[in-house]
Amino acid sequence: MTETKARAGEALPAAQNIAAYPSAEVKSAMVGFMNAFKGFQDDVKQSLQQQDERLTMLDRKQMTYARPALSAHAELDVPHKKAFGAYLRSGDDDGLRGLVLEGKAMSTAVAADGGYLVDPQTADSIRSMLVATSSLRAIANVVQIDATSFDVLIDRSEVGSGWATEAAATTETATPTIERISIKLHELSAMPKASQRLLDDSAFDVEGWLAGKIATRFIRAEASAFINGTGVDQPKGILLPTKVANASWTWGNLGYIPTGAAADFATTNAVDCIISLVYALGADYRANASFIMNSKTAGAVRKMKDADGRFMWSDGLAAAEPARLMGYPVLICEDMPDIAANAYAIAYGDFKAAYTIAERPDLRILRDPFSAKPNVLFYASKRVGGDVTDFAAIKLLKIAVS
């Protein structure tokens, strides 16, 4: 019995060691697992951080690329501008020819014998100067076309109408009358010149100089033609149609109101003729109507007062705001006639409806270094036309007794 207890006592520590061993192994395994898991977490965190950094860099790149909305267009226009500048300075058209061959500038170059189309930046500069000037273009209807003429269809009839009842027969309405006005385009040209020495100077802005010169010549020629053009190799002006007293006006003519004096405004109640002129125009046109006159006529009109001593003329209160006569804007066109016997010194109407200007958007330049040595000539040309398209939308003031 004692021997048995002794053997059991001897075996007890060994059993305890055996029982304790699995616990230590599990603990060691758990520690290893936690360390491995922590390392995994660190790797995942680092990977996510790197991914966030890559996404941030990608967003910045996209923002950088998208920031200037017009940069792509501008970069595409840079070769045109450089090639066009080289052509103007030295006559080197290889760049323009190369653009044509590559298909990059099919809209900005043509055959060399006819010249080359102006680069987009210079063309936009010329166009903005033409629009900003005090000519009929500022208030007329301007359309851009790719043909040699522009047709305007005018429905000048009143559509019939009537009250219908349930039992009565419906009568036919009137047949509409359609007028077709064809506006032919004419070639407008300018030929500024510069010395070759000036063109060789890299500091000289040849494109800006050329745009200013061309615009100045075009402005003068257009402003005159839109008012007094004969229609022969030039647009038809607003004063070209036959004029008749407004009481006997018919389509195809322009109605006029007399001033009541032979060679000037009437000495008493001078403003009455202008009031009559305003109300000679239909109410549907008056909402968008303007006066056109030259500076001399404006100087006389702005002195006029009503019966209560108030001036009928009011100057614009803001920058670029036109002066107003009886509440309607006044456009100063120096090509309008002066105050003289039988002159039509003032035009009043809705010129957006009354007059249409048709033009091709392209502007062509031909460089000529031979005809005016040592200077270089630049032959610039465009095609433009104009005509009255609504004879009811214009009324004239005639300096006459009747």
C-alpha positions in Angstrom: 0.0 0.0 0.0 2.8 2.3 1.0 4.7 1.4 -2.2 1.6 2.1 -4.2 1.3 5.6 -2.7 4.9 6.2 -3.3 4.7 5.3 -6.9 1.6 7.5 -7.2 3.5 10.4 -5.6 6.3 10.0 -7.9 4.0 10.0 -10.9 2.1 13.2 -9.9 4.6 15.8 -10.9 5.0 14.2 -14.3 1.2 14.3 -14.8 1.1 17.9 -13.7 3.9 18.7 -16.3 1.9 16.9 -18.9 -1.2 18.8 -18.0 0.6 22.2 -18.1 2.4 21.7 -21.4 -0.7 22.0 -23.7 -1.6 25.4 -22.0 1.8 26.9 -22.7 1.7 25.7 -26.3 -1.7 27.2 -26.8 -0.6 30.5 -25.2 2.5 30.5 -27.4 0.3 29.8 -30.5 -2.1 32.6 -29.6 0.8 35.1 -29.2 2.1 34.1 -32.6 -1.3 34.4 -34.1 -1.9 37.8 -32.6 1.5 39.0 -33.9 0.8 37.7 -37.3 -2.7 39.3 -37.3 -1.2 42.6 -36.2 1.3 42.3 -39.0 -1.5 41.6 -41.4 -3.4 44.6 -40.2 -0.4 46.8 -40.7 0.1 45.5 -44.2 -3.6 46.1 -45.0 -3.4 49.6 -43.5 -0.3 50.4 -45.5 -1.8 49.1 -48.7 -5.0 51.2 -48.2 -2.9 54.3 -47.5 -0.9 53.7 -50.7 -4.1 53.2 -52.6 -5.5 56.5 -51.2 -2.3 58.3 -52.2 -2.5 56.9 -55.7 -6.2 58.0 -56.0 -5.4 61.5 -54.7 -2.6 61.9 -57.3 -4.9 60.6 -60.0 -7.6 63.1 -59.0 -5.0 65.9 -59.0 -3.9 64.9 -62.5 -7.4 64.9 -63.7 -8.1 68.2 -62.2 -5.0 69.6 -63.7 -6.0 68.3 -67.2 -9.5 69.6 -66.8 -8.8 72.9 -65.2 -8.5 75.1 -68.4 -11.6 74.2 -70.3 -10.3 75.7 -73.5 -6.7 74.5 -73.2 -7.1 71.6 -75.6 -8.7 73.9 -78.2 -6.0 76.5 -77.7 -3.3 73.9 -78.1 -4.8 72.7 -81.3 -4.9 76.3 -82.6 -1.3 77.0 -81.7 0.1 75.3 -84.9 -2.3 77.3 -87.0 -1.2 80.6 -85.4 2.5 79.8 -85.7 2.2 78.6 -89.3 0.1 81.7 -90.2 2.6 84.0 -88.5 5.5 82.5 -90.5 3.5 83.0 -93.7 2.9 86.6 -92.9 6.5 87.4 -92.0 8.4 85.5 -94.6 6.0 83.9 -97.0 6.9 80.5 -95.7 3.7 78.4 -96.3 5.2 75.0 -95.6 3.5 75.0 -92.1 0.1 75.8 -93.6 0.5 73.2 -96.3 1.6 70.6 -93.7 -1.5 71.3 -91.6 -3.6 70.7 -94.7 -1.9 67.4 -95.4 -2.3 66.2 -91.8 -5.9 67.1 -91.8 -5.6 69.4 -88.8 -6.6 72.7 -90.4 -8.8 71.9 -93.3 -11.0 74.9 -92.3 -8.1 77.3 -92.0 -6.1 76.9 -95.3 -6.9 76.9 -99.0 -4.9 76.8 -102.2 -1.8 79.1 -102.2 -2.8 81.0 -105.3 -6.0 82.2 -103.6 -4.3 82.9 -100.3 -4.8 81.3 -96.9 -7.6 81.6 -94.4 -6.8 83.7 -91.4 -6.1 81.8 -88.2 -9.0 81.5 -85.7 -7.6 84.0 -83.2 -7.1 86.8 -85.7 -10.4 86.1 -87.4 -12.2 86.4 -84.0 -10.4 89.7 -83.3 -11.5 91.2 -86.6 -15.1 89.9 -86.1 -15.3 91.4 -82.6 -14.1 94.8 -83.8 -16.7 94.8 -86.6 -19.5 94.0 -84.2 -18.4 96.6 -81.6 -18.5 99.5 -84.0 -21.4 101.9 -84.6 -22.7 100.6 -87.8 -26.0 99.0 -88.9 -24.4 95.6 -88.1 -24.8 96.4 -84.4 -28.6 96.2 -84.6 -29.4 94.3 -87.8 -29.9 90.6 -88.3 -26.5 89.0 -89.1 -26.3 85.4 -90.4 -23.3 83.4 -91.5 -23.6 81.1 -94.5 -21.5 78.9 -96.7 -23.3 79.6 -100.0 -23.0 82.5 -102.4 -26.5 83.9 -101.6 -29.0 83.8 -98.8 -32.8 83.6 -99.3 -35.3 85.1 -96.9 -38.9 84.1 -97.0 -41.4 86.7 -95.8 -45.0 86.0 -95.0 -46.6 89.4 -95.3 -50.2 88.3 -95.3 -52.6 88.1 -92.4 -54.0 84.7 -91.7 -57.8 84.8 -91.7 -59.8 83.8 -88.7 -63.3 83.9 -87.4 -65.7 82.6 -84.8 -67.1 79.1 -85.4 -70.4 77.7 -84.2 -71.5 74.2 -83.9 -73.9 74.2 -86.8 -72.6 76.9 -89.2 -70.1 76.0 -91.9 -66.5 77.2 -91.5 -65.3 79.6 -94.2 -61.9 79.3 -95.8 -59.2 81.6 -94.6 -57.1 83.8 -96.9 -54.2 82.3 -98.8 -50.8 83.5 -97.4 -48.6 85.8 -99.5 -45.0 84.7 -99.5 -42.2 87.1 -100.5 -38.8 85.7 -101.4 -35.8 88.0 -101.0 -32.4 86.8 -102.2 -29.3 88.4 -100.7 -26.3 88.1 -102.9 -22.8 88.0 -101.4 -20.2 90.4 -102.7 -16.4 90.5 -102.2 -15.1 93.1 -99.7 -11.4 93.6 -99.8 -8.6 95.5 -98.1 -4.9 95.7 -98.9 -2.7 97.0 -96.0 1.1 97.0 -96.5 4.1 96.8 -94.2 7.9 96.9 -94.8 9.8 93.6 -94.8 12.1 95.1 -92.2 9.2 95.6 -89.9 8.0 92.1 -90.5 11.4 90.7 -89.6 11.3 92.4 -86.2 10.2 89.6 -83.8 8.8 92.2 -81.4 6.3 93.4 -84.0 2.8 91.8 -83.5 2.1 91.2 -87.1 -1.2 89.4 -86.5 -2.6 92.2 -84.2 -1.5 94.9 -86.7 -3.1 93.1 -89.6 -6.3 92.5 -87.7 -6.6 96.2 -86.8 -5.9 97.4 -90.4 -8.3 94.9 -92.0 -11.1 95.7 -89.5 -10.7 99.5 -90.0 -11.0 99.2 -93.8 -13.9 96.7 -93.5 -15.8 98.9 -91.0 -15.7 101.9 -93.3 -16.7 100.0 -96.4 -19.5 98.1 -94.7 -21.0 101.1 -92.8 -21.3 103.0 -96.0 -22.8 100.1 -98.0 -25.4 99.1 -95.4 -26.8 102.7 -95.6 -26.3 103.8 -99.2 -25.3 100.7 -101.0 -26.5 100.4 -104.6 -26.5 96.6 -104.9 -24.0 96.6 -107.7 -21.0 94.7 -106.5 -21.9 95.8 -102.9 -24.8 95.2 -100.5 -28.1 97.1 -100.9 -28.5 99.9 -98.3 -31.5 100.7 -96.3 -32.0 104.0 -98.3 -32.0 102.2 -101.7 -35.8 101.3 -102.0 -38.3 103.7 -103.4 -39.6 106.2 -100.8 -43.3 107.2 -100.7 -45.4 109.2 -98.3 -46.4 107.0 -95.4 -50.1 107.5 -96.1 -49.7 105.7 -99.5 -47.2 103.1 -98.4 -47.2 99.7 -100.1 -44.9 96.7 -99.8 -41.5 97.1 -101.6 -41.4 100.8 -100.7 -40.3 102.8 -97.6 -42.8 105.2 -96.0 -41.6 108.6 -94.9 -42.9 111.4 -92.6 -42.0 115.1 -93.6 -40.5 117.6 -91.2 -42.9 120.4 -92.3 -40.1 122.7 -93.5 -38.2 122.8 -96.8 -34.7 122.4 -95.6 -34.8 121.9 -91.8 -37.1 121.1 -89.0 -40.2 123.3 -88.5 -39.5 126.4 -86.5 -42.5 125.7 -84.2 -43.2 122.4 -82.6 -40.2 120.8 -84.3 -40.5 117.6 -82.3 -44.0 116.9 -83.7 -42.5 115.2 -86.8 -40.5 112.8 -84.7 -43.5 111.9 -82.7 -45.4 111.2 -86.0 -42.4 109.2 -87.2 -42.5 107.0 -84.1 -46.2 106.2 -84.4 -46.1 105.7 -88.1 -44.3 102.4 -87.3 -46.5 99.4 -86.3 -46.8 98.7 -82.6 -45.3 95.2 -83.1 -42.1 96.8 -84.4 -41.8 99.6 -81.9 -40.9 97.3 -79.1 -37.5 96.7 -80.6 -37.1 99.9 -82.6 -34.1 102.3 -82.8 -33.3 105.6 -84.4 -30.4 106.0 -86.9 -28.9 109.4 -87.7 -25.5 111.0 -88.1 -23.7 113.3 -85.6 -24.9 116.6 -87.1 -28.5 115.5 -87.1 -28.1 114.3 -83.5 -26.7 117.7 -82.5 -29.9 119.3 -83.8 -32.4 116.8 -82.4 -31.0 116.8 -78.9 -31.9 120.4 -78.5 -35.6 119.7 -79.1 -38.0 120.1 -76.2 -41.6 119.2 -75.7 -44.4 121.7 -74.8 -43.4 121.6 -71.1 -39.8 122.4 -71.8 -38.4 118.9 -71.3 -35.7 117.6 -73.6 -36.7 114.7 -75.8 -33.1 113.4 -75.8 -31.5 111.6 -72.9 -27.9 110.4 -72.7 -27.0 106.9 -71.6 -26.6 106.6 -67.8 -24.1 103.7 -67.9 -21.0 102.9 -69.9 -21.7 101.7 -73.5 -25.4 102.6 -72.9 -26.8 104.3 -76.1 -28.4 107.7 -76.0 -32.2 107.6 -76.3 -34.8 109.7 -78.1 -38.3 109.4 -76.8 -37.1 106.3 -74.9 -35.7 104.6 -78.0 -32.0 103.9 -78.5 -30.1 106.1 -81.0 -27.3 104.6 -83.2 -25.0 107.2 -84.7 -24.1 106.3 -88.3 -22.0 108.9 -90.0 -23.1 107.7 -93.5 -26.7 108.9 -92.9 -27.5 112.1 -94.8 -27.1 115.6 -93.3 -30.1 117.8 -92.7 -30.8 119.3 -96.2 -33.7 119.7 -98.6 -35.3 116.3 -99.5 -32.8 114.4 -97.5 -33.8 111.3 -95.4 -31.9 112.3 -92.3 -33.4 109.9 -89.8 -34.4 106.3 -90.1 -36.5 104.6 -87.4 -37.5 101.0 -87.2 -36.9 97.5 -85.9 -33.7 96.8 -87.9 -33.4 93.2 -86.6 -36.5 92.5 -88.7 -35.9 95.1 -91.4 -32.4 94.4 -92.6 -30.4 91.2 -93.0 -26.6 91.0 -93.3 -25.4 87.7 -94.8 -21.7 86.8 -94.8 -19.3 83.9 -95.1 -17.3 83.4 -91.8 -14.0 82.9 -93.5 -11.4 85.6 -94.1 -8.7 85.0 -96.7 -5.2 86.6 -96.9 -2.8 86.6 -99.9 0.7 87.8 -99.3 2.3 89.9 -102.2 6.0 90.8 -101.7 6.5 91.8 -105.4 4.0 94.6 -106.3 5.2 97.3 -103.9 8.8 96.6 -103.1 10.3 97.0 -100.5 6.9 96.8 -98.9 4.8 93.7 -98.6 1.1 93.9 -99.5 -1.6 91.7 -97.8 -4.7 91.3 -99.8 -7.6 90.4 -97.4 -11.0 89.5 -98.7 -14.3 88.3 -97.4 -17.8 87.9 -98.8 -20.8 89.9 -97.4 -24.2 91.0 -98.6 -27.2 92.9 -97.2 -30.7 93.9 -98.1 -34.0 95.2 -96.6 -36.1 92.1 -95.8 -39.2 93.8 -94.2 -40.3 97.0 -95.7 -42.9 97.6 -93.0 -40.3 97.7 -90.3 -38.6 101.0 -91.4 -39.9 104.5 -91.5 -37.9 107.6 -92.7 -38.0 111.2 -91.8 -37.7 113.5 -94.9 -36.6 117.1 -94.7 -39.4 118.5 -96.7 -42.7 120.4 -96.4 -44.7 117.3 -97.5 
